[in-house]
Amino acid sequence: MARAATTTDAFNAVAEPRRRQILDVLTDGERPVNDLVKALGLAQPQVSKHLRVLREVGLVEVREDGRRRLYRLNGHPLKDIHDWLKGYERSWEERFEALEDVLEDLKGKEQGDEFDDE
């Protein structure tokens, strides 16, 4: 099965860890590319390449400010990812609750053993 292009949707675009790092940095607000370069420790061409992909799927927007280009996060395309993950949230919650019950049982037994020794 052929792999989907990274520019087809947000799922594919955020599959790359560096792109997720860019999004993380942009959660604090608009940043010029040089700030992103410094924050990520990557070469400017690499950051620009990742920004292009993020722009193509709509996760990042750019605006001109004189000679600078400022990049900002557009969270709307992340909604599809959020909605998909939401389906798993119920399962995770059930498993964590079951784990909590087991831990409480073990803790109760451990405390019971302490009283048996007295």
C-alpha positions in Angstrom: 0.0 0.0 0.0 1.4 3.4 -1.0 2.1 5.9 1.8 0.1 9.1 1.7 1.9 12.3 1.0 2.7 14.4 4.0 0.8 17.3 2.5 -2.5 15.5 2.2 -3.8 16.0 5.8 -2.9 16.9 9.3 -2.4 13.3 10.4 0.4 12.8 7.9 2.0 16.2 8.5 2.2 15.8 12.3 3.6 12.3 11.9 7.1 13.9 11.7 8.4 14.8 15.1 10.1 18.0 14.0 6.8 19.3 12.7 5.2 18.6 16.0 8.0 20.5 17.7 7.3 23.5 15.4 3.6 23.4 16.4 4.6 23.2 20.1 6.7 26.4 19.7 4.0 28.2 17.9 1.5 27.5 20.7 3.1 30.5 22.4 2.2 32.8 19.5 3.6 34.1 16.2 7.3 33.5 15.5 9.6 34.4 12.7 11.5 31.6 11.1 14.8 32.6 12.8 13.1 32.1 16.2 12.0 28.6 15.1 15.5 27.8 13.9 17.0 28.8 17.3 14.3 27.0 19.3 14.7 23.7 17.3 18.4 23.8 16.7 17.9 23.0 13.0 19.2 24.7 9.8 16.9 27.3 8.3 16.3 25.3 5.1 15.0 22.3 7.2 12.7 24.5 9.2 11.4 26.2 6.0 10.7 22.8 4.5 8.7 21.7 7.5 6.8 25.0 7.6 5.9 24.5 3.9 4.3 21.2 4.7 2.5 22.6 7.7 1.2 25.5 5.6 0.0 23.2 2.9 -2.2 21.2 5.3 -3.4 24.4 6.9 -1.8 23.9 10.4 0.4 27.0 10.1 -0.5 30.4 8.6 2.0 33.1 7.6 1.7 36.9 7.5 4.0 39.5 6.2 5.4 42.1 8.7 7.6 44.3 6.7 10.5 42.1 5.5 9.7 39.4 8.1 7.3 36.5 7.7 5.6 35.5 10.9 4.2 32.0 11.4 1.3 31.1 13.6 -0.5 28.0 14.5 -3.9 27.3 13.0 -5.4 24.7 15.3 -8.6 24.0 13.2 -7.0 21.1 11.2 -6.0 19.5 14.5 -9.7 19.0 15.2 -9.8 15.8 13.0 -6.9 14.4 15.1 -8.6 15.4 18.3 -11.9 13.8 17.3 -10.2 10.6 16.3 -8.3 10.4 19.6 -11.5 11.2 21.5 -12.8 7.8 20.5 -10.0 6.1 22.4 -10.4 8.3 25.5 -13.2 6.2 26.9 -11.2 3.1 26.6 -8.2 4.7 28.3 -10.4 6.0 31.1 -11.9 2.5 31.7 -8.4 1.0 31.8 -7.1 3.6 34.2 -10.1 3.1 36.4 -9.5 -0.7 36.4 -5.9 -0.1 37.2 -6.8 2.2 40.0 -9.1 -0.5 41.5 -6.3 -3.1 41.4 -3.9 -0.7 43.0 -6.4 0.2 45.7 -6.9 -3.6 46.4 -3.2 -4.2 46.6 -2.8 -1.2 48.9 -5.6 -2.5 51.1 -4.0 -6.0 51.3 -0.6 -4.5 52.1 -2.1 -2.5 54.9 -4.0 -5.6 56.1 -0.7 -7.5 56.2 0.8 -4.7 58.4 -2.0 -5.2 60.9 -1.5 -9.0 60.9 2.1 -8.7 62.0 1.1 -6.8 65.2 
